[in-house]
Amino acid sequence: MKQFQSKRLAELGSAIFSEVAQWKKEVADRGIDVIDLGIGSPDRPPSQNVIRALQQAVSDPAVYGYPTSEGSFSFRETVAKWYKHRFRVELNPETEIVTLMGSQDGLAHLAMSVTDPGDTVMVPDPGYPIYSASLVLAGITPYYLPLREENEFLPDLDSIPPDVAEKAKFMLLNYPSNPLSAVATLDFFKRVVDYAEKHELLIVHDLAYSEMAFDGFRPPSILEVEGAKNCAVEFHSLSKSFNMAGCRIAFMVGRQDVVQSLRILKSNIDYGVFVAVQRAGIAALEEDMAGSRSVAEVYEKRRDIVVEGLRAAGWNIAKPKATMFIWARIPEGWTSRQISREILYAAGVVVIPGDAFGQEGEGYVRIALVQEEDRLREAVERIGAFLQNVKK
């Protein structure tokens, strides 16, 4: 009998996520109150101003036709204004911006639009799962860049084999990072741009967490580097920074021919983002430029509760400078999957094993700060009790 499931589906994503979902169901079925710190989905709504903009837009009969696949000019123009405000980067809304149905939309399709089957692409390990999955869909050979703690989770450019650097089409980077919560400086991006120019390499930078940084740190855009628009594109999303994950709106900016390639592909597979959602996105960006309070304050407080609480319980965890995640080295004697399972079954708290994000993630877990402060304190107390019982 013919089988109706592509072989490539077996190579997509990580089976660990499905496994954790099954663990969670088994624990919940036992009547245990589960605190889910697994998936990085914002637990708060967008601002009232953004909600009102969306409400008004959906009442406009004119928004119900097909949108343009590249996004409305008014949204792209606002993105350009925001980039100048936030990063001092000039963008042409006509040629250097494409609107996306979430950054995952663009990340999933970019390789199809700029590479051919058999090409090589450099991706981070650990890394967000769509990075590798997009290469499977495009028939691309991945070269995994190991990101290690001793290197501050930055790629060691000098260790990349010369033949890989010469044949690779692009390098994908993500700072601030999911899952690592690592950050990069403008000096690092200058080295990356120099490297890209030397090897005629495209740099693809995922900047989804730029507005979720702490302790006064302001994550830079790679496009702030002089000449970067000749070799780089950058993704940004309104999902996390503006609590609009369900709206599915993001954008990619930078090198014109790469923007055009993604536009062409998208014009063949979708009709773009609902115009009402784009109007809500305009409201979010304008509100930010007007000086509204950032979600970073919320997540910084949550970070402190979890890190300081677990340190007090004997789990010495590094304090990240950005994102909605904590990347925690696990105690000796466990694998990532073992301790994640035991924390869930014993304490009722979901965390994600680090090897869900690549083999370099073994020895860590990812904790998402997606609950209110009282629930995070309860999660910390439960995990602390679990750690004390393990020591006995």
Sequence and secondary structure as in RCSB ss.txt:
>XXXX:A:sequence
MKQFQSKRLAELGSAIFSEVAQWKKEVADRGIDVIDLGIGSPDRPPSQNVIRALQQAVSDPAVYGYPTSEGSFSF
RETVAKWYKHRFRVELNPETEIVTLMGSQDGLAHLAMSVTDPGDTVMVPDPGYPIYSASLVLAGITPYYLPLREE
NEFLPDLDSIPPDVAEKAKFMLLNYPSNPLSAVATLDFFKRVVDYAEKHELLIVHDLAYSEMAFDGFRPPSILEV
EGAKNCAVEFHSLSKSFNMAGCRIAFMVGRQDVVQSLRILKSNIDYGVFVAVQRAGIAALEEDMAGSRSVAEVYE
KRRDIVVEGLRAAGWNIAKPKATMFIWARIPEGWTSRQISREILYAAGVVVIPGDAFGQEGEGYVRIALVQEEDR
LREAVERIGAFLQNVKK
>XXXX:A:secstr
    S GGGGGSS HHHHHHHHHHHHHHHTT   EE SS   SS   HHHHHHHHHHHT GGGGS   TT  HHH
HHHHHHHHHHHH     TTTSEEEESSHHHHHHHHHHHH  TT EEEEEES  HHHHHHHHHHT EEEEEE  GG
GTT   GGGS HHHHHHEEEEEEESS TTT     HHHHHHHHHHHHHHT EEEEE TTTT B TT     GGGS
TTGGGTEEEEEESTTTTT GGG  EEEEE HHHHHHHHHHHHHH   S HHHHHHHHHHHHHHHTT   THHHHH
HHHHHHHHHHHHTT      SBSSEEEEE  TT  HHHHHHHHHHHH EE EEGGGG GGGTTEEEEE  S HHH
HHHHHHHHHHHHHHHH 
